[in-house]
Amino acid sequence: MANEAREIGGIVDLASAYYGSAVLFAAIDCDVFARVERGEFAGAAPPRGMRLLLDACVAEGLLEKRDGAYSNTQAGRLALIPGAPADLTKAIAYNRDVYPAWGRLAEFAKTGKPVERPETHLGEDAARTKAFAASMFGRAMGIGRGVVPMLGPLKGRILDLAGGPGAYAILMCQANPEATCVTVDLPAISAEAAGYVARAGLAGRIECRAGDYHCDEYEAESYDAVTIFGALHQESPEDIVAILKRARAALRKGGRVFVLDMMTDATHTAPKFSALFAVNMALTTANGWVFSDEELKGWMREAGFAPGETRAVPPPMPHWIVSGTREE
C-alpha cells in the first residue's frame, strides 16, 4: 500500500509539474534573479504578487530565503542572470515559446501532424524569427562551451550545416585560431547569424551562407570537418542519409563529421529528457523526433563514414556527440 501511495503521489506531482515551469518563466520575464542580485528585495517586503512569485521560486529551489531576505543560489548566479557565465535565460525562453504547443498534444496524438508551423519562426514572422534566433544563440552558447573542447584541435575549413545563429561557428573559431568556417542556414536565420558573427569580431573568418542542407551541394573535397549540431532531430531517416552523403562529398579524404544531438537508447524511452524532446519536435516540425545513437551510426555507415564512439556532452543539456571519419 505504501508503494501505491507513493506512485499515486507521483501522478499528482506530474499533473502539477507545469507549476514550476510557469514560475521559472515568470521569474525570468520579471528579471527576478538579476534584481535579487542587486539587492532590490533586501529591504521592505515586496508587493503581494511579487512576494508570492519569489516564495514560489524559493519553493522550487531557484532562490534562497533567510530572515525574510531573498538571495540567489550559486546555480542561479551562473545560469539565470543575463550575461552570467552559463546564462540559460535565452534558452529557457525557447521552452516558454513552445509552451502553448504542448497544450495541444492530444490533437497531435490524434492526427500525427504538428500543431505549429515551423515557418513561423524560420522567417515567415520576423519578430518570432528574431526571438527564435536569440533563444537558439543563447542555448547553443551554453551547450557549445562544453562541446567544442570535445572536438579536439581543428584546422582548415569547417562546414557548419544548419548552423543557426552562428554560436557554434563563433566558439569553434575562437578556440581554433587556424580554422575558418562556413555556416549555412535558411536565409532569415543566416542573416541573424551574420549579426552575431560581426559582433564577435569574426566576420573575416566566418562566412554566413544562406542555404538549405536538404538540397545544397558544397564545394567537393574542400572542407576538413563538417559539423551538424542540433538539427537532425527534425529530419526523416532518408533525409538524414542524404544530408550525410552531401557532407561526405564536401570533405577532404580523412575529414570528419561531428553530429551533436539529443539521442536515446535503442528503446527510444531513455534518457527521459530526450524521449520527451522527441514529442516537442513532433509538435513543431513535420518529421521531428529523437533517434538513437545506434540508428545514427547506421546512417553514417550508409553515407560512407566510419562512426566513432558515442560521447555524452557535459551538462546542462543531455546531448550526445558522435563523430565519423570519411571512408575512402
C-alpha positions in Angstrom: 0.0 0.0 0.0 2.9 2.4 0.8 4.3 1.9 -2.7 0.9 2.5 -4.3 0.6 5.7 -2.3 4.0 6.9 -3.5 3.1 6.1 -7.1 -0.2 8.0 -6.7 1.6 10.9 -5.2 3.9 10.8 -8.2 1.0 11.1 -10.6 -0.2 14.2 -8.7 3.3 15.7 -8.8 3.4 15.1 -12.6 0.0 16.7 -13.1 1.3 19.8 -11.3 4.8 19.9 -12.8 3.9 22.8 -15.1 3.5 25.0 -12.0 7.3 25.0 -11.6 7.9 25.8 -15.3 5.5 28.7 -15.1 7.3 30.0 -12.0 10.6 29.9 -13.8 9.3 31.6 -17.0 7.6 34.3 -15.0 10.7 34.9 -12.9 12.8 35.4 -16.0 10.2 37.7 -17.6 10.3 39.8 -14.4 14.1 39.8 -14.3 13.8 38.4 -10.7 17.3 36.9 -10.4 19.2 40.0 -11.5 17.0 42.1 -9.3 17.7 39.8 -6.3 21.4 40.0 -7.0 21.2 43.8 -7.0 19.5 43.6 -3.6 16.2 45.1 -4.6 14.3 42.8 -2.3 16.5 43.1 0.7 14.5 45.9 2.4 10.8 46.3 2.7 8.6 43.4 1.8 7.8 43.3 -2.0 4.2 43.8 -3.2 1.9 40.8 -2.8 2.2 39.4 -6.4 6.0 39.6 -6.4 6.2 38.1 -2.9 4.2 35.1 -4.0 6.4 34.7 -7.1 9.6 35.0 -5.0 8.3 32.5 -2.4 7.4 30.1 -5.2 11.0 30.4 -6.6 12.3 29.5 -3.1 9.9 26.5 -3.0 11.3 25.4 -6.4 14.9 25.8 -5.3 15.5 28.7 -7.6 16.1 31.2 -4.7 17.0 31.0 -1.1 15.3 32.9 1.8 16.6 33.7 5.2 15.1 36.1 7.7 12.8 37.4 5.1 15.6 38.2 2.7 16.0 36.6 -0.7 19.2 35.5 -2.4 20.3 33.6 -5.5 21.6 30.1 -5.4 25.0 29.5 -6.8 23.4 27.8 -9.9 21.1 30.8 -10.3 24.0 33.2 -10.3 25.7 31.2 -13.0 22.7 30.4 -15.2 19.7 32.7 -14.5 21.2 36.2 -14.7 21.5 37.6 -18.2 25.2 37.7 -19.2 26.3 35.3 -16.5 29.0 32.7 -17.3 26.4 29.9 -18.0 23.5 32.1 -19.0 20.5 30.0 -19.9 17.8 32.7 -19.9 17.5 32.9 -23.7 17.5 29.1 -24.0 14.7 28.9 -21.4 12.8 31.5 -23.5 12.5 28.9 -26.2 10.8 26.4 -23.8 8.4 29.2 -22.9 7.6 29.9 -26.6 6.7 26.3 -27.3 4.6 26.0 -24.1 1.3 26.6 -26.0 2.1 23.8 -28.4 2.3 21.3 -25.6 -1.2 22.1 -24.6 -2.3 20.6 -28.0 -0.5 17.3 -27.5 -3.8 15.3 -27.6 -4.5 16.9 -31.0 -1.1 15.8 -32.3 -1.7 12.3 -30.9 -4.9 12.0 -32.9 -3.7 13.5 -36.1 0.1 12.8 -36.1 0.5 16.3 -37.6 2.5 19.2 -36.0 0.3 21.8 -34.3 2.6 24.7 -35.1 4.1 25.6 -38.5 8.0 25.8 -38.3 7.9 28.6 -40.9 6.6 30.9 -38.2 10.0 31.1 -36.5 12.1 30.4 -39.6 11.5 33.5 -41.5 7.7 33.9 -42.0 7.2 36.1 -38.9 10.1 38.5 -38.4 9.6 39.0 -34.7 9.3 35.3 -34.0 12.3 34.6 -36.1 14.5 37.1 -34.3 13.3 35.8 -30.9 13.9 32.2 -32.0 17.4 33.1 -33.2 18.2 34.8 -29.9 16.9 31.8 -27.9 18.9 29.4 -30.1 22.0 31.5 -29.8 21.9 31.5 -26.0 21.1 27.8 -25.9 23.9 27.0 -28.3 26.5 29.1 -26.4 25.6 27.3 -23.2 25.9 23.9 -24.8 28.8 24.8 -27.1 31.2 25.7 -24.3 31.2 22.1 -23.3 31.1 20.6 -26.8 33.8 22.5 -28.7 36.7 21.2 -26.5 35.4 17.6 -27.2 36.1 18.1 -31.0 39.9 18.4 -30.5 42.1 20.7 -32.5 40.5 22.0 -35.7 42.4 23.4 -38.6 41.5 24.5 -42.1 37.9 24.9 -43.3 34.9 23.9 -41.3 31.4 23.5 -42.9 28.7 24.1 -40.2 25.4 22.8 -41.6 22.2 24.2 -40.2 24.4 26.4 -38.1 21.6 28.5 -36.8 22.6 32.0 -35.5 26.3 31.1 -35.6 27.1 30.3 -32.0 28.9 27.1 -32.7 30.9 28.7 -35.5 31.9 31.5 -33.2 33.0 29.2 -30.5 34.9 26.9 -32.9 36.8 29.8 -34.4 37.6 31.4 -31.0 39.1 28.0 -29.8 40.9 27.3 -33.1 42.8 30.3 -34.5 43.9 28.4 -37.6 40.3 27.5 -38.6 37.8 29.3 -40.8 34.1 28.4 -41.0 31.2 28.5 -43.5 28.0 28.3 -41.5 24.8 27.5 -43.5 21.2 28.0 -42.7 17.9 29.4 -44.1 18.1 33.0 -45.3 16.4 34.6 -42.4 18.4 32.7 -39.8 21.7 33.2 -41.8 21.0 37.0 -41.7 20.7 36.8 -37.9 23.9 34.7 -37.7 25.8 37.4 -39.7 24.9 40.0 -37.0 26.2 37.7 -34.2 29.4 36.9 -36.1 30.1 40.6 -36.7 29.5 41.5 -33.1 32.0 38.7 -32.2 34.6 40.3 -34.5 34.9 37.2 -36.6 33.3 38.3 -39.9 36.7 37.8 -41.6 36.8 34.1 -40.6 33.2 33.0 -40.7 31.0 33.2 -43.8 27.3 33.1 -43.1 25.8 31.5 -46.1 22.1 31.3 -46.9 21.1 27.9 -48.0 19.2 24.7 -47.3 21.1 21.5 -46.3 18.2 19.4 -47.8 19.4 20.3 -51.3 22.6 22.3 -51.3 25.7 20.9 -53.0 29.0 22.1 -51.5 32.5 22.5 -52.9 33.8 19.0 -53.4 36.5 17.8 -51.1 37.1 21.3 -49.8 36.5 21.0 -46.0 38.5 19.4 -43.2 35.4 19.0 -40.9 31.7 19.2 -41.1 29.5 19.9 -38.1 25.8 19.2 -37.8 24.7 20.4 -34.3 21.2 20.0 -33.0 19.5 19.8 -36.4 18.9 16.2 -37.5 16.2 15.5 -34.9 13.8 17.3 -37.3 14.6 15.0 -40.3 13.4 11.7 -41.6 15.9 8.8 -41.8 16.0 9.2 -45.6 16.8 12.9 -45.4 19.5 12.2 -42.7 21.3 9.8 -45.0 21.1 12.3 -47.9 22.4 15.1 -45.8 25.3 13.0 -44.6 26.2 11.9 -48.1 26.4 15.6 -49.2 28.6 16.3 -46.1 30.9 13.4 -47.1 31.3 14.8 -50.6 32.3 18.1 -49.2 35.0 16.6 -47.0 38.6 16.0 -47.9 39.9 12.5 -47.6 40.2 11.6 -43.9 38.0 14.5 -42.9 35.5 14.1 -40.1 31.8 14.8 -39.5 30.6 15.7 -36.0 26.9 15.2 -35.2 25.6 16.6 -31.9 22.0 16.0 -30.9 19.5 14.7 -28.4 19.6 10.9 -28.8 18.1 8.0 -27.0 19.0 4.4 -26.4 17.6 1.7 -28.6 14.2 1.7 -26.8 13.6 5.4 -27.6 12.4 5.9 -24.0 15.7 6.9 -22.2 17.2 9.3 -21.3 13.8 10.8 -20.2 14.5 14.3 -21.4 15.4 13.1 -24.8 12.3 11.0 -25.1 10.2 14.0 -24.1 12.1 16.2 -26.5 11.0 13.9 -29.3 7.4 14.9 -28.6 8.5 18.6 -28.6 10.0 18.3 -32.0 6.9 16.3 -33.4 4.6 19.1 -32.2 6.5 21.8 -34.1 8.0 20.0 -37.2 6.7 17.6 -39.8 9.4 14.9 -39.2 10.5 15.8 -35.7 11.6 13.0 -33.3 14.7 11.8 -31.5 16.7 8.9 -32.9 19.1 6.5 -31.1 22.8 6.8 -31.4 22.9 3.3 -33.0 20.5 4.4 -35.7 22.7 7.4 -36.4 25.8 5.2 -36.7 23.9 3.0 -39.2 23.1 6.1 -41.3 26.7 7.2 -41.1 27.9 3.9 -42.5 25.3 4.1 -45.3 26.6 7.5 -46.2 30.3 6.4 -46.3 31.6 7.2 -42.8 33.3 5.1 -40.2 31.5 6.1 -37.0 33.3 6.6 -33.7 32.0 6.1 -30.1 29.1 7.9 -28.6 30.1 10.5 -26.1 27.9 12.4 -23.6 28.2 16.2 -23.5 28.6 17.9 -20.2 25.5 19.4 -18.5 23.2 21.3 -18.7 21.7 19.5 -21.7 21.7 15.7 -22.2 23.2 15.8 -25.7 25.4 13.1 -27.2 28.0 13.6 -29.9 29.1 11.0 -32.5 31.9 11.6 -35.0 32.6 9.9 -38.2 35.6 9.7 -40.5 35.2 9.8 -44.3 36.0 6.3 -45.7 37.8 6.1 -49.0 
